Amino acid sequence: MTIQFIPGDPNRSIDCLSQTRWRNHHIIAYGSGNNLIISTRTDGNKSIQTIYLEKDPISIDINSKTGIICISSGTLIIVLKPVNEYMSIPKWTEALRINNDNSEVLCLKWSTDEDELAVGSTNFLSLYHVFEEYGEIRYSRRWHMKQANPTEHLDITKAADKIVTYNSSTFDSFAKMWQRINYGDSNTLFELDFLQHDADVWLTGIQWRPSNYDREDDIHAMAHIKNLRTIIRNDDSNDVLYTRTSDNKLHVWATFDYSGHSHIKRWTSLSLIDKLTSNYVTSLIIDNHSLQLSLVPVLESIRTNNNITKALNSVDLRSSDILLVWGSNGELVIHAISNIDENPPNSVNLIYIMTIECNRHCIPNYSTGKALLAAKNEPVTSDAFQIASNPIIASHFVCAKEFFQFLIHDRIKNTVRYNEISITKLLEKPNKAVALKSKYQGHAKSIQKLITSTSSFEGNILLSISGYPEHNYIWEPLLLEPENQKFMSITKRFRLNVTRDDSDDADQGIQDAILINDIESTKGPLRHHLAFVIEKGGYASLWDCDGVTMDDKDAELIDRQEILDDQNDKIRTAPLAFSLHEIAPNVHGIIAIFQHDLIKAWKVTIDNGNISISYLDAQNLPGEYKGHCQVSAVDTYLEKDISAIDERGVFRSLSPVFSEKSGSFAWSQNIQIHTRIPKSSNIHGASLIKKLALVDESGYELTIWDTQSGLLEYKEVFPEKFGKVRDLDWTFTGASHESTNAILSVGFSRFVLLYTELRYDYTNRIPTFAVLKKIDISEFTSHEIADSIWIDDGYLAIACGNQFFIDDKWVNLTDSSTSSASKSINDTIKQLMIGYNAEPTSYLVSDLVRILNGPLPLYHPQFLIQALFNNEVKLVEEILVRLLQVLRADEPVKWNLDFNFLEAIIPEKKPKLRRRLSQIDGLINGQVEIFSVFNDVVSNLLVEKLTKVSLPLLTRHQQITLTNVVTIVNDLSQFKGSMDENGLKFLLAFKLFQTSSKQSRLSMRDISWALHSDQKEMLFSHVDTVYHGQMSWENVKQTGLTRWADINRLISIVESVARNEFGNSRDPSGLVSVLFLAIKKKQVLLGLWRTVFHPEKDKVLKFMSNDFTEKRWQTAASKNAFVLLGRHRYMDAAYFFLLAGLVKDCCITLCNKLDEVELALAVSRVNKAEEVTMHIIENYILPQALLKGDRWMTSWVFWQLRLKEISVQALIKSPRSVVKKNLGHFSDAFKKDFQEMKFQAQSKSFLRDDPLLAVMFDKLRASKSNYLEGSRAVTQEEEFDFVIKVSSIYSRMGCDYLGLLLVRNWKFLNPLNQSLNTKQSSNGKDLFQEFSGPTSDSKLQADSAAFQEPDMSAFSFGF
């Protein structure tokens, strides 16, 4: 994860910024208002620190040797010390404050050799020694000189032997040079020289040229010894000073010795505008020491021979500096300042090397002359004129091994550009050498709200709104590295100043806005936008943002109108929702919803540059709304709907419909859902993917709904330490035509969580959404998040205070700041990518979303299992064979294994001639694949391979499951021709259950396969064999035998389990007694009691020896049962109820007290107590099925009630509707309870819809006539909707092929127009035709739309 920072507007002071390299940190510090912004890059990681000061900083400098930062704040010098030398996230803390004799500090500069700080103020020029002693920062003042005029700018040599100063506010044409004649804490002295320039110019910059020598550490340690410095510096070098003047000239000054004294002289003046074809903007000098460390080694090693390498090689770079000069059209002229190392430099020349193009974003396009012309009417002493006299400054050059880095301070527009010159690109592709790495700007005031445009898929713009009418800005996206599209920033382009002269300040500002970007074709980087604004005070206004130049400018007001209600009073409240809709090309409709019954609309017309606005009528929102409503605009490029929810939790998705005839907006209701979440605090819909995100009244519970089906997909309750959810926002990833993958941002006060949708997984019940990324800004700022919003292509803009944070579209899997939830997803992603290149740790969000939510690879166990349940056994076998072939050939494992899925599922699609030729070619070439049919050998080889090779896009657990699936498919082959389809599916489910460590018991779906199998005895025999004939009661519950075994078989199971339980525990009481007494084996139970030692043995034997057919003993057993209930011995009470013949009381005790519904069901069934079974169903089974929306359980209930016709309907119809329609089959007590039953949101969960319901429904109605008759009660519309829903669920599971198969093969009964449909199905286009090329031999027989009685082949599972 990389965050781009827009930390705030830089101050306009020339010296309010600094840049250096210290240790492994690249540091940029600048002042923004009364804040100090410290931006760092450490080993590729970006960070930012904001330090709040009492006053605006005027000057800032960083010590490149110690990392100490000094800031001027009024009369104080604040010294900041780094917390540690080596930090992954560097931080600074205040260590010292120096009072500069109550004189306001205007400039300061470090001398790194001496750890001395030169300070210029309104009254003094001072020199401080700032040093660290015993872990504390201390200081001493070594020199202090009162000045006649303020010292506004200074520079000091590295050795602290010379200081040069000048003033810009008085437009001085001279500089003062202070030359040191003594060192020490008490006797430091300087002598003064004046450096005079022409009287008609003024100074615009000064810079000491860095020396090319480095002192040895041992000599430097002795530097305090008097006069030692005279023998240290014995390299005969001089100090060179560069000065710039307003006539665009560079003056070269250098020291020389004469008569034992050091003097300074101007040796030459060089024109900066030679070779420029446009106006001069700014210039920068790269010193020779930096060239020797960077450019010269690369130039010597590179083999490229072009014009620039020739030009550079023609210059003696051993004694030259490089001069860079920018023009207003973006040109960069490169010169060499030759012979600068000579002593004295009396032959300095300016040698032209070449001119290259510079990225338009790297430098402003206006010149000093243009700035002065704009400020010509301002007083000379005004800030505007002072800034215009020196508007653009390039400074603070640092070099790395392969890069030059520097800052460009735009004082007019309050921006600092951090640029980088790639030396390699400079020599090979010079026009791409200069790159903008960051642009430091921001808001002048705190941001309250962010709004983005939605009129196009990309290139959208952003509006930041503050609480002040004049501080609202429109920003355009700025891609910092277009070649890899990794770093997105934003750049300020327009200001919306909505100040009205006739209103109070409190009644002015922006409440909401609509942005229409690019209303005409862009002219290169120049763009033209519109902004429609709802203002405080009851006004609507339209603003023209025409970027005719690259200059930031104020938007122009086109029109302003009052917003009036029906009583002609101004509407002063902010709209609940604000939405843009295209009526026609260049005609836009804008709708503002203030209440469900108070809606205003406007029409914006763009006609050949003429822009107009007019009112439109708009109808009220349809439907009844109770209480306060939450309304949000689903306003993206591909969707323009409105989401509304009232206090009751009734959600509606609405679409505006514009009528040309009436010239007004009406509404059509798309969806209505009763969420049962009252008084939602936040709502945001995404109609494109049919999703809705809701936050409840408390602000801590998030729910996500599928609006197409009305189902709850995800629910999460956040801990209180997170704070309340403040913001919800959807975005889509991928290209404009691939926008089905969505990401939800959930904003809190200090961080934002990004949620991605996950595939449905019916085996593991994993959540359908997961945190993909956590964006935590708490370490960068103390401000809370005001708003967050998506901008182009998966980038998220976050506003805090007056700062922006732009999060990129990459996910770093090694990021230590991620939440625990996203760490689990990160681990999953790492496992999925093992089969691919495991080196990358950062992935595009869009790629990860496709991995987590896209189609599954064909070899994925979930796809194979679902295919097996869909009777596609042959397909599964062919996939497994193909997987073995790929692994044996050591080929890359592709997503689809290069497998022709279409020919596998529709053999007729493969021409016979091509099949025959392929076989002949294989025989001729001797390359017939040995393993072409799935069998024991293939199974064993594939299992062996899977234990050694990690497949891509599979986790470790999924690969283990795949291995188990291979074994299971091979094991089931032994049941060829001997087991019906439903029985085979039960065996498949049972074997998967055996291999699963997460599944505690068979699901109701798995039990239903056995329930509807005609070979239950074979199934039981297999299950009993697995448990070696020693089934326990826990095994019975796990396999659901009480629900699907016949009564006679269930009696024998209960007896066998009772004996096994006694054999394991040697305790005949409790469960053992219940089981034996349930099947009326009292004598056997008595025999067991006699064989054991038990504290209650004698009493039980004596009591149970009585004849419980007599009334008095039944009464005695009943009384004992109630006594045991009072003693909480519920299992013992249950079997005493059985002794008393009270089966119902026994079952109620088991259900209420022990939650043993399965045991109660077994007791009632073996006793053939249908009334008791009905009681258990009505009170303990069916209510849970209704609350959970469990269709499998509901279908079982009706099957148990011998209502098989209704049982098949329950597979498709909702449990609530089918029970409500058939309430006559239930007791009066249940009818009453059903009417009072409250269905929570969980009853709307997507988990109730299992795609295999469709498989079971289709199988049942094709197998028996009573099921067929029952299925006719399902209407065509219900059946069609269900099939489409199941197909979409398969798509959400990643099994898109199975969804296509389902739609293609489904047969509807009794079509409305059977003959027409039959004709169309015979002659119509095949669903798969568009996926395959035309073949002459592929002739498929049309599927009949009418039902046909199936033959025996319909029962084949496909083996």
Salt bridges, closest charged atoms under 4 A:
ASP9 OD1 - LYS492 NZ 3.15
ASP15 OD2 - HIS153 ND1 3.16
GLU54 OE2 - ARG97 NH2 3.14
GLU85 OE1 - ARG23 NE 2.92
GLU94 OE2 - ARG97 NE 2.63
ASP101 OD2 - ARG141 NH1 3.15
ASP101 OD2 - HIS144 NE2 2.93
GLU114 OE2 - ARG215 NH1 3.52
GLU114 OE1 - ARG229 NH2 2.96
ASP115 OD1 - LYS65 NZ 3.43
GLU116 OE2 - ARG142 NH1 2.34
GLU116 OE1 - ARG180 NH1 2.68
GLU132 OE2 - LYS81 NZ 3.33
GLU133 OE1 - ARG138 NE 3.17
GLU136 OE1 - ARG138 NH2 3.27
ASP161 OD2 - LYS162 NZ 3.20
ASP161 OD2 - ARG233 NH1 3.71
ASP185 OD1 - ARG142 NE 2.59
ASP214 OD1 - LYS158 NZ 3.65
ASP239 OD2 - LYS162 NZ 2.59
ASP239 OD1 - ARG233 NH2 3.09
ASP316 OD1 - ARG318 NE 3.12
ASP321 OD2 - ARG209 NE 2.61
ASP341 OD1 - ARG209 NH1 2.87
ASP410 OD2 - ARG417 NH1 3.91
GLU420 OE1 - LYS437 NZ 3.96
GLU470 OE2 - HIS471 NE2 3.82
GLU476 OE1 - ARG493 NE 3.48
GLU476 OE2 - HIS529 NE2 2.89
GLU481 OE2 - LYS437 NZ 2.39
GLU483 OE2 - LYS425 NZ 3.99
ASP507 OD2 - ARG572 NH1 2.80
ASP512 OD2 - LYS449 NZ 3.34
ASP518 OD2 - ARG527 NH2 2.71
GLU520 OE2 - HIS528 ND1 2.89
GLU535 OE1 - ARG500 NH1 2.67
GLU535 OE2 - ARG560 NH2 3.07
ASP544 OD1 - HIS528 NE2 2.44
ASP546 OD1 - HIS528 ND1 3.87
ASP551 OD2 - LYS370 NZ 3.49
ASP552 OD1 - ARG493 NH1 3.85
ASP554 OD1 - ARG495 NE 2.89
GLU562 OE2 - LYS570 NZ 3.60
ASP635 OD1 - LYS640 NZ 2.96
ASP646 OD2 - ARG648 NH2 2.81
GLU701 OE1 - LYS715 NZ 3.72
GLU713 OE1 - LYS691 NZ 3.82
ASP729 OD1 - HIS684 NE2 3.54
GLU738 OE2 - HIS737 NE2 3.57
GLU757 OE2 - LYS691 NZ 3.30
GLU757 OE2 - ARG1292 NE 2.91
GLU784 OE1 - ARG726 NH2 2.72
ASP793 OD2 - LYS809 NZ 2.66
ASP807 OD2 - LYS773 NZ 2.66
ASP808 OD1 - LYS773 NZ 3.31
ASP847 OD1 - ARG850 NH2 2.63
GLU891 OE1 - ARG882 NH2 3.83
ASP898 OD2 - LYS894 NZ 3.49
GLU903 OE2 - ARG914 NH2 3.00
GLU929 OE2 - ARG888 NH1 3.56
GLU944 OE2 - LYS948 NZ 3.27
GLU981 OE1 - LYS1259 NZ 3.92
ASP1006 OD1 - ARG1005 NE 3.64
ASP1014 OD1 - LYS1264 NZ 3.81
GLU1017 OE1 - ARG1049 NH2 2.68
GLU1034 OE1 - LYS1037 NZ 3.79
GLU1055 OE2 - ARG1059 NH2 3.01
ASP1067 OD1 - HIS1094 NE2 3.72
GLU1096 OE2 - ARG1129 NH1 2.89
GLU1110 OE1 - ARG1112 NE 3.56
ASP1132 OD2 - ARG1129 NH2 2.92
GLU1156 OE2 - LYS1037 NZ 3.43
GLU1158 OE2 - ARG1001 NH2 3.44
GLU1158 OE2 - ARG1043 NH2 2.67
GLU1170 OE2 - ARG1202 NH2 3.13
ASP1228 OD1 - LYS1231 NZ 3.81
ASP1249 OD1 - ARG1191 NH2 3.40
ASP1249 OD2 - LYS1285 NZ 3.70
ASP1250 OD2 - ARG1005 NH1 2.99
ASP1258 OD1 - ARG1261 NE 3.57
GLU1269 OE2 - ARG1272 NE 3.89
GLU1279 OE2 - ARG1261 NH1 2.90
ASP1326 OD2 - LYS909 NZ 3.26
ASP1326 OD1 - ARG1304 NE 3.38
